[in-house]
Amino acid sequence: MNRRDVLKTGVGLAAVRAVDGFAVAKPPAHPILDAHIHLFDPTRPGGVVWPLKDDAVLYKPALPARHEQVTRGMGVVGAIAVEASPLASDNDWVLAQCAANDRMVGMIGNLVPGAGRFATELERLHGNPLLLGIRYGNLWDRDLYADLKKPGFVDDLRRVSAAGLVFESANPDARLIEGLLNLSQQIPELRVVVDHLPNAKLPEDAEARKLFWANLKALGQNPNVAIKISEVPIVENGKLITDPAYYREKLDPLWEIFGENRAIFGSDWPNSDHVAGYAETLGIVRTYVTAKGPDAVGKYFFQNSLKVYRWKARRADQKA
């Protein structure tokens, strides 16, 4: 059972509270920048497209102040919001939430390359220094692999690159990785971040799986491609897996390809609450990365996000 299967079963936070000692928050030895959280407020006028009303775990305001409360004492000094709405107008709402709280160092927006007003909207939104990039992947019925062939699509992504912004993807599978490889070959200078790679949907066919890994390794040859080690915790039979060896088996192949200089921490909060609490989510990846040494810890939790997203510190504890 992978993480998305868990979400479909509706396993909630209460089911995964019993964990062993490794998966808890420890006194911070380094600053942490959470490069993947979602902001939304179902109580605002007009409501939200996501999460759905029947999602008892998520259907409540997820705002910067709540993220700060949830992470208190864990060493988290800031966060990047990743747009969780297909509505272009919500870019402005998320930017406003970020601007109002100096914990937020930026956001990844939602724009559709190839759409008529893409260039105009990109320029307008980029007038706000908190816009760090856009996201396009396996969400909102999009298909990067096919859409790369649409008129104007790649040209608009060249605009993203020229603006110094990041192109981010989500919910990877074999087709998305092949699409990202095609994109990186066409625009090698574009900074790309692959979200949730540990939870990628792998092909069942042996040859197709072999091709997936070959494409991922080829993608990893581009120094401008980074990954988020996010969507990591897994629940089986209603219990959070806490065995470090289980996660090493999943994460080692990715670490081998991208290394300590191109792996970034993202919690996926509050979506992660379906599977584990923030302390458990942080504890699992902290256990894994700590074994790589102190340099790797500093890079994964802080320095790599600064290098890739080029965010600007808004308060003293965010300065490297």
N, C-alpha and C positions, 0 to 999 in steps of 0.2 A: 504494500500500500504506500503510494507516495503522498506528498503533502497535499496536493490538490484533492486526492481521494479523501483525505482526512477532512478537508473543508466541506466536501459534499456530504459527509456523514453527520456533520453538525457537532462533532466532538468539541466541547467547550473548554474553557480555562479550568473549570472545576475538576475536570477529569484528569488533569495533568499536574496537580499540585504536589503529589508525592514523588519527589526526586531525590537522588542521593546527593552527597555533599559537593560534588564538583559543579553542579549546575545551579549555582547561586551567585549573587553579586558579591564581589570581594572589594575591600578598600582599593580605590583606584591608584595605580602606580603610573598612569599616563593619561593624558586627555583623550577623550573619545568624541569623534564627530560622527554622528549617525547620518549616513548619506542616503537613507531611504525611509522616510515616513510619509504618511498620507494625512492630509488635512481636509475635513469636511464638517458640515453642521446641518444635520437633518431638520433642525428647528428654524433655520433661516427661511425667509419668504421664498416660496417656490420649491422648497425641499431640495433633495439631491437625487441624482440618477443612481448613484451607488454610495453606500450600501443599501440593500433592499430593506423594506420595513420588517420583514419576517426574520431578519438577522439579529437575534437578541444580543449577541456579543458586540456587534459593531454599531448598531443603529442608535447612536448617541453622539454628541459633539466630540470631535477629535481635533483639538486646537493646541497651539504651542504651549500654553500654560499647563494643560493636562499632561503633555509629554514631559515637561519639566518636572511635574509632580511625580509622575511614574518613575522617572529615572533618578530621582534625588539620591545623592550619596553614592552613585555608581560611576562618577567621573565623566558623565556626558556633558560636554560644554556647548554643544550646538547641533543643528540638524539641517538637512536639506529636504524640502517637501517635493514629492513626486506627484504630479497631477493624477487624480483618480477619477476624473470626469471626462466624458467625450465632448462636453460642451466647450467650445472655444471661449465663450464668455466667462467661464469659470477660471481662466488664466488670471484675470484681473482680480477675482475674489481671493485666490490663493496668494497672489503677490501682495495684496492688501494685508492679509493675515501675517505674512512674513515681515512686512515693513513695520507692523505694529509691535513686534516682539524681537528684540535683538538676539535672542537665542537662535533665530533662523538666519542662516547665512545665504540662503538662496532657494530657488525652486526650479524644477524641470517641468516645462510646460507641455501643452498639447496643441500642436498645429499639424495640418495635413499637407505635406509636400505635394506640389503639383496643383493644389487648389488655387483658384483665381486670385485670392487676396493674400497668399502666403507671404510674399516678399514684403507687402505693406504691413501686415500684422507682425511679422518677425522684426522689422525695423522699429515699429511702435513699441512692442514689448521689450525689445532690447534696449530701449531708452531707460528702462529700469535696471540698474546694475544687479538686482537680485535674480534676474533671469539668467540661468546658467546653461540652459540647453532645452532640447525638446525630446520627447519619447515617442517611439513608433515601433510596434512589435505585434505579438499575438494577443491583442486585446482590441475590443471594440470592432470585431469582425474585420480586422485589417490583415493584410498578407504582404509583408515586405518583399518576399521573393518575387511575387508577381508584380507588385506595385513599382518596383525598380524600372520596369519596362514602360511605365506610363509616361506620356509627354510631360516634360518639366519636372518630374520627380527628382531626378539626380541633380538637375540644375539648381533646384531649391536647396538640396542638401549641400551643394557647393557654397551656397549663401550662408548656411549654418556654419560651415567650416571657416569661411572668410570672416565671419563675425566673431570667431574665437569661442564658439559655443560647442557644447557636447551633444552628440547624438546618442540617445539611450534606447535600449531595446528592453523587451520584457517577455517573460513566460516562454523560454526558448525550447525549441524542438529541432529536429534535423533540418527541416525546411527553413526555419529562421536562421540557423547557423550558416547554412549555405547562402542565404540571402545576405547575411552580414559579411560573409567572405567576398561575395561579388561586389558589395558596396565598398569594402575596404580596398579592393583592387582598383576600383574606379576612382576613389577619392582617398588615397592612402594617408593624406595629411589630416583627415577628419578624425577627431577624438571620439572614440566609440566606447560605450560602457554596456556590458551585457549583464542585465539584472537576473537574479535568481538562478544562476547557472547550476548550483548544486541540485536544484529541483528540476532540471531539464527532463523533458519527456523523451526517453531514449527509444529508438526503434527496436522492435522485438526480433526482426529478421537479422541474422548474424552479419550478412554482407552490408545491410543498411546501417547497422550499428558501427561496423568498421569504417564506413564512409563518414559517419558522423564524427568519429574521433579524428579521422584524417583531416576533415574540414576544420575542426576546432583547432587542431595543431597548426594548420596553415594560417588560420585567423590569428592565432597567437604569435605568429612570426612578425606581425605588424606591431611595432612598439607603441603605436597610438591606440591600441585596443586594451582595455582594462575590464575587469569583472567585479561584480559584487558577490561576495560570499554571503548571500541572503537567502531567506526561505530554507533554512538549514534544519531546524528541529522536526523530528518525525514522531508521530504517535502510532503505535500498533497495539491492538486489543485494548484500547482505551487508556494506554499508559505511555508517557513520554519515554522514548529511548534515551538512556543516559550513558551508555557504554561508549567511552571515547574511541575504542577501536572501530565501532560501527561508523562513526563520522570520519575517522581517518581514511577508511576505505573509500568513502564517497568524495572526500576533499583532496586527497593526495594527488590524484591524476590532474585535477585542475590547478593545484599549486605547482605541479611539475611544469605545466605549460606556461602559466602566467607569472609564477614566482612572487616573491615578496614585494616587488616594486609595482605590481599591477593588480593587487587584490585589495578590495575596499570593503569596509564594514557597512552593512545596512540592516536594520532590524525588521523592516516591513511593518512597523507599528502603525496603527493598531490591528492591521490584518493578521499579524502574528499571534494575537490573543486567541485566535481560534485553536491554536496548537499549544502554545506555551506562554507563560508570563514573561515580561521583559527580562527579569533577572535570570530566568532559565535560558532564554534565547541568547543573552549576552554571555552567560556562563559557559555554554557549549562551545561557542566560537573562541572565547578567551582561552579555554583549556587547550583547544587545538592550536591556536597561534602561539601561545606561550611556549609550547614545545619547540617552536622554530627559533626562539631566541629573542632578546630584548629589542634588537633592531627591527625584526619583523613585526613585533607587537606595535611599535611606534608607527611604522609605515602603514600597517593594515588599519589601525584604529584612527589615524589622524593624517599623517603626512601624505599618503597617496591620494586621499580625497582632495587635499589642498592642491596637489600637483595636477591632477586630472581636471577638476572642476574650476580651478583658479578662483575660488571664492575668497572674499575679503572678510577679515575679522571685524566684528562689530562691537566686541567688548574684550577686556583685557585677557580673560582666560582662554580666548580663542586664538591668541597669537602664538605662533610656533616658537 
